[in-house]
Amino acid sequence: MSFEEKTSETVNSLKCQNCGAILHYAPGTNSLKCEYCGTVNQIENDTEPAAVQPIDYDTFIASQQNHTEVTQQAVVVKCTSCGASTTMLPNVTADSCPFCASPLVVDTAQTTSILQPHYVLPFVVSDKDAVQHFQKWMSKLWFAPSDLVKKIKDSSSQQLKGIYIPHWSYDTDTYTEYSGSRGEYYYTTESYTVEVNGRTETRTRQVRHTAWYPASGSVNNSFRDVLVSASPSLPLKMAQILEPWHLEQLKKYDARYLSGFRAEIYQTNAEQGLVIAKKRMDPVIRAEICDDIGGDEQRIDDYEVEYNQLGLKYLLLPVWISAYRYNNKLYHFVVNACTGEVTGDRPYSWMKIAGLILAVIAAIVIIYQFAQSQ
C-alpha cells in the first residue's frame, strides 16, 4: 500500500460514519469513540508482545543518512518560548504549549514530514482518572501555597493535556575488558596505652589493613529497553521518575491511537540518545566488574566496553502534563498515562515554613521553661 493510500485509509477511519465528526481514541480500550453520538470503531492491531522487535541501530542510522526512513505527514507547531515542537489537533484555532504554558502561534503551524515511530504505548489512564491521581498527589504536598492547591483542584481538568512523549529504547549485549585491583582485608595486633584511675595500662586491639592485588578480566551484560527521553522539554529526572512503563503493552504504530492527543517531535536524535543510554548502562557494568574482581574492596583502573547486537526502537509514550507559571516560575506536573504514577516540581509557601519554624521554637522554649521549673 502506498503512503498516499495508507494516509487516506487512516483519515477515513477517523471519521464517524454516523455524524461525520472526528473519532478520538478512548484510553484503556482498543477503539475510537465519537464524542458527539457515541459511535465506537475498533482498532484492528494484531501486534503481540513477542512481535515487538528492535531495529538494527546501524541500519537505522544509515536509513536516516540516506533519507530512506519511513516518514509521515503531520501538522507541527513550534513553541517560540521553549522551542518544543508538537503536532496540532485538528480544527484548533488557539492553544497553549503543554510544556511551558505559553500561547502557541497556531498560524505558524506547518505540514511537514516527520519520522514515523516504530511503536506506540496507548493511553490507559483517562483524563478524569489523571485528575484524581493528580489531586491525590497534590493533597500530600507539604507547605504548598494554599492558592496553588485551590487552583489545581479547580482547574486541573483544563490544565492537563494528553501528549505522547518521544523515547528511544536501546537493546545491546556488552562485552567489557577491565583492569584494576582487588583489596583483601587482613588484621594485625597493635598495643596501645590508656590512663585508668591515674595508672597507665597497656592494651591490645585488632587493626584492619588492606592488601591490594592486580586484577583483570572480562564481563558480559545484557541490556533490554534502556529508555532515553527524546524530549528535552521534559526534565530528564522527571522522565526517569515516571518509569517503569508497561512496555509489554506496546502496539505497532498506528496513527489512530494518537487521535485526540498531541505528540511531541523528538529533539534528541538516536545518536545523542545512545550517549545518554550508555551513561545509564555504565553503573551496571561497573557493578558487574566489581563483582568479578571480588575481594573486600575493588578499584577499577580502566575498562573498554563493546556494544554488540545494538538495536533500538522509536517509541511514543503517553503522559498527562500540566505546565503553568507561579510567581513567574515554571512548574511541571506529569502523570504517567499508563500506570498513573505522578511526579512534578512545586512551589513552597515560605509563610507556612516560617510558621512551622516559629511553632517549633515556641515548643522548645516551653519545654525548656518546664524543665527549669522542675
C-alpha positions in Angstrom: 0.0 0.0 0.0 1.4 3.4 -1.0 1.9 6.2 1.5 -1.0 8.2 0.0 -3.3 5.2 0.2 -2.4 4.5 3.8 -2.9 8.2 4.8 -6.3 8.2 3.1 -7.3 5.0 4.9 -6.3 6.4 8.3 -8.2 9.7 7.6 -11.3 7.8 6.6 -11.1 5.5 9.7 -11.1 8.6 11.9 -14.3 10.0 10.6 -17.5 9.0 12.3 -19.7 7.3 9.7 -22.8 8.3 11.7 -22.3 12.0 12.2 -19.1 12.9 10.4 -17.2 14.1 13.5 -13.6 13.1 14.2 -13.3 10.0 16.3 -10.9 10.1 19.3 -9.0 7.2 20.8 -10.7 6.0 24.1 -8.0 5.5 26.8 -7.8 1.9 28.1 -9.6 0.4 25.1 -8.7 -0.7 21.6 -11.3 1.6 19.9 -12.1 5.0 18.7 -15.2 6.8 20.0 -17.2 9.7 18.8 -17.7 12.3 21.5 -20.9 13.5 19.9 -23.0 10.4 19.1 -21.1 7.7 20.9 -20.2 5.6 17.8 -17.4 3.2 18.5 -14.9 1.8 16.0 -12.5 -1.0 16.8 -8.8 -0.5 16.0 -7.5 -3.7 14.4 -4.0 -4.3 15.6 -2.8 -7.9 15.9 0.7 -7.0 17.3 1.6 -9.4 20.0 4.2 -8.6 22.7 6.6 -11.2 21.1 6.3 -9.3 17.8 7.8 -6.1 19.3 11.4 -6.2 18.0 14.2 -3.6 17.9 15.6 -2.2 14.7 19.3 -2.7 14.0 20.9 0.5 15.1 23.5 0.8 12.3 20.8 0.1 9.7 18.5 2.8 11.2 21.3 5.4 11.3 22.1 4.6 7.6 18.5 5.0 6.6 18.4 8.4 8.2 21.6 9.5 6.4 20.3 8.2 3.1 16.8 9.6 3.7 15.2 6.2 3.3 13.5 6.1 6.7 9.7 5.8 6.9 8.1 9.2 7.4 4.6 10.6 7.6 3.0 14.0 7.1 1.9 15.9 10.2 0.9 19.5 11.1 3.6 20.7 13.6 3.7 23.9 15.6 6.9 25.1 17.4 6.7 27.0 20.7 8.5 30.3 20.4 9.1 30.3 24.1 10.6 26.9 25.0 11.2 25.5 21.5 9.1 22.3 21.8 7.6 21.1 18.6 4.3 19.2 18.8 1.7 18.0 16.4 -1.5 20.1 16.2 -5.0 18.8 17.0 -7.4 19.3 14.1 -9.7 22.4 14.0 -7.8 24.1 16.8 -7.6 27.9 16.5 -5.9 28.7 19.8 -3.8 26.6 22.2 -1.0 26.7 24.7 2.3 24.8 24.9 1.9 21.7 27.1 5.5 22.2 28.4 5.7 25.9 29.3 2.0 27.1 29.1 2.9 29.9 26.7 0.4 30.7 24.0 1.1 29.0 20.7 1.1 30.9 17.4 -1.2 28.5 15.6 -0.8 30.4 12.4 2.8 29.3 12.2 1.9 25.6 12.1 3.3 23.8 9.1 2.7 20.5 7.4 6.0 18.6 7.4 7.4 15.1 7.0 8.4 13.5 10.4 9.9 10.2 11.3 7.2 7.6 11.8 7.6 5.9 15.3 8.0 2.1 15.4 5.7 1.6 18.3 3.2 3.4 20.5 2.0 2.8 24.0 -1.6 3.8 24.0 -3.2 5.9 26.8 -4.7 3.8 29.6 -5.5 6.4 32.2 -8.3 8.7 31.2 -8.3 12.5 31.8 -10.7 12.1 34.8 -8.6 9.4 36.4 -5.5 11.5 35.8 -7.1 14.4 37.6 -7.8 12.1 40.6 -4.2 10.8 40.6 -3.1 14.4 40.3 -5.2 15.7 43.2 -4.2 12.8 45.4 -0.6 13.7 44.8 -1.2 17.3 45.5 -3.0 16.6 48.7 0.2 15.0 50.1 2.4 18.0 49.4 3.6 19.8 52.5 4.0 23.6 52.5 2.3 24.1 49.2 0.8 27.6 48.8 -2.9 27.5 49.6 -3.9 29.3 46.4 -1.9 26.8 44.3 -3.8 23.8 45.7 -7.1 25.5 45.1 -6.0 26.5 41.5 -5.0 22.9 40.7 -8.2 21.4 42.2 -10.5 23.8 40.5 -9.0 23.7 37.0 -6.8 20.5 36.8 -9.0 19.0 34.1 -8.4 22.1 31.9 -4.7 22.3 32.9 -3.9 18.7 32.0 -3.0 18.0 28.4 -2.6 14.5 26.9 0.6 14.2 24.9 2.8 11.4 23.6 6.5 11.9 24.6 9.1 10.5 22.1 11.6 8.0 23.6 14.4 5.9 22.2 14.7 2.3 23.6 18.1 0.6 23.3 19.0 -3.1 23.4 22.5 -4.4 23.5 24.8 -7.2 24.7 28.0 -5.7 26.1 31.5 -7.3 26.5 33.8 -5.4 28.8 37.6 -6.0 29.4 38.9 -4.4 32.5 42.0 -3.9 34.7 42.1 -2.9 38.3 42.9 -4.1 41.8 41.4 -6.4 44.4 41.6 -5.4 48.1 41.7 -8.1 50.8 41.4 -7.3 54.4 43.9 -8.6 57.0 44.4 -7.8 60.7 47.4 -7.2 62.9 47.5 -6.9 66.7 48.5 -3.4 68.0 49.5 -2.4 71.5 48.4 0.9 73.0 48.3 2.6 76.4 45.4 4.3 78.3 45.1 6.1 81.7 42.9 4.3 84.2 42.4 5.8 87.6 45.7 7.6 87.3 47.6 4.4 86.2 48.9 3.6 82.7 47.7 0.3 81.3 48.8 -1.4 78.1 46.1 -2.9 76.0 45.9 -4.5 72.5 43.5 -4.2 69.6 43.0 -5.5 66.1 43.8 -3.1 63.3 42.5 -3.7 59.8 44.7 -3.3 56.8 44.1 -3.8 53.0 46.4 -5.8 50.8 46.0 -4.9 47.1 46.5 -7.3 44.2 46.3 -6.7 40.5 43.1 -7.9 38.8 41.9 -8.1 35.2 39.3 -9.9 33.3 36.1 -9.5 31.3 32.4 -9.4 32.0 29.2 -9.7 29.9 26.0 -7.7 30.4 22.7 -7.9 28.6 20.5 -4.7 28.4 16.9 -4.5 27.2 14.8 -1.5 26.8 17.1 1.1 28.2 14.9 4.2 27.8 16.0 7.7 26.9 13.5 10.5 26.6 14.0 12.3 23.3 12.3 15.4 24.7 14.5 18.0 26.4 11.2 19.9 27.1 10.5 17.4 29.9 13.3 17.4 32.5 15.3 14.1 32.4 15.0 13.5 36.1 11.2 13.8 35.8 11.1 11.5 32.8 13.1 8.8 34.7 10.8 9.0 37.8 7.8 8.2 35.5 9.4 4.8 34.8 8.8 1.9 34.6 6.4 1.8 31.7 4.3 -1.2 30.7 6.3 -1.8 27.5 4.7 -5.3 27.2 1.6 -3.3 26.0 3.3 -1.6 23.1 1.4 -1.6 19.8 2.8 -1.3 16.3 2.5 2.4 15.4 -1.0 3.3 14.3 -2.0 7.0 13.9 -5.4 6.2 15.3 -4.0 5.8 18.8 -3.0 9.4 18.6 -6.4 10.8 17.6 -7.5 13.4 20.2 -3.9 13.7 21.6 -0.8 15.6 20.7 2.6 14.2 20.1 6.0 15.9 20.6 8.6 15.6 17.8 11.9 14.3 19.0 14.7 16.8 19.6 17.3 14.4 20.9 18.3 12.1 17.9 19.1 8.4 18.1 22.9 9.0 18.2 22.6 11.6 21.0 20.2 9.2 22.8 22.8 6.4 22.7 25.3 8.5 24.5 22.8 9.0 27.3 21.8 5.3 27.2 25.5 4.3 27.7 25.7 6.5 30.8 22.6 4.7 32.2 24.3 1.3 31.5 27.6 2.3 33.0 26.8 1.9 36.7 25.5 -1.6 35.9 28.7 -2.5 34.0 30.9 -1.1 36.8 29.0 -3.1 39.4 29.5 -6.3 37.4 33.2 -5.6 37.2 33.5 -5.1 40.9 31.6 -8.3 41.5 34.0 -10.1 39.1 37.1 -8.6 40.8 35.8 -9.9 44.2 37.6 -9.4 47.5 36.7 -6.9 50.1 37.3 -3.7 48.1 37.7 -3.1 44.4 39.5 -0.5 42.3 38.8 -0.1 38.6 41.7 1.4 36.7 40.5 1.0 33.1 37.8 -0.7 31.1 36.7 -0.9 27.5 33.1 -1.7 26.5 31.9 -3.3 23.3 28.3 -2.8 22.4 27.1 -5.8 20.4 23.8 -6.6 18.7 22.9 -2.9 19.2 19.2 -2.3 18.4 16.7 0.5 19.1 13.0 1.3 18.9 11.5 4.7 18.4 8.5 4.9 20.9 5.7 7.3 21.8 4.8 7.0 25.5 1.7 8.7 26.9 1.5 11.3 29.7 -0.9 13.9 31.0 1.0 17.0 31.6 0.3 20.4 33.3 2.6 23.3 33.0 2.0 26.8 34.4 3.8 29.7 36.0 3.5 30.6 39.6 5.2 33.8 40.7 6.9 34.0 37.3 8.5 30.5 37.7 7.6 27.5 35.5 6.4 24.3 37.2 5.6 20.9 35.6 3.3 18.2 36.8 3.2 14.9 34.9 1.0 11.8 35.1 2.2 8.5 33.5 -0.9 7.8 31.4 -0.1 4.1 31.6 0.5 3.5 35.3 -0.9 6.6 37.0 2.5 7.5 38.5 2.7 11.2 39.3 5.7 13.4 39.5 6.4 17.1 39.4 8.1 20.1 40.8 6.2 22.5 43.0 6.4 25.9 44.8 6.7 26.2 48.5 4.9 28.6 50.8 7.6 30.2 52.8 5.0 31.7 55.1 3.9 28.1 56.1 7.5 27.1 56.6 8.3 30.2 58.7 5.1 29.4 60.7 6.3 25.9 61.4 9.8 27.1 62.4 8.2 29.6 64.9 5.9 26.9 66.3 8.9 24.5 66.8 10.9 27.3 68.5 8.0 28.1 70.8 7.6 24.4 71.7 11.3 24.2 72.5 11.1 27.3 74.7 8.1 25.9 76.6 9.8 22.5 77.2 12.9 24.3 78.4 11.0 26.5 80.8 9.1 23.5 82.1 12.4 21.6 82.7 13.9 24.6 84.5 10.9 24.8 86.8 11.2 21.2 88.0 
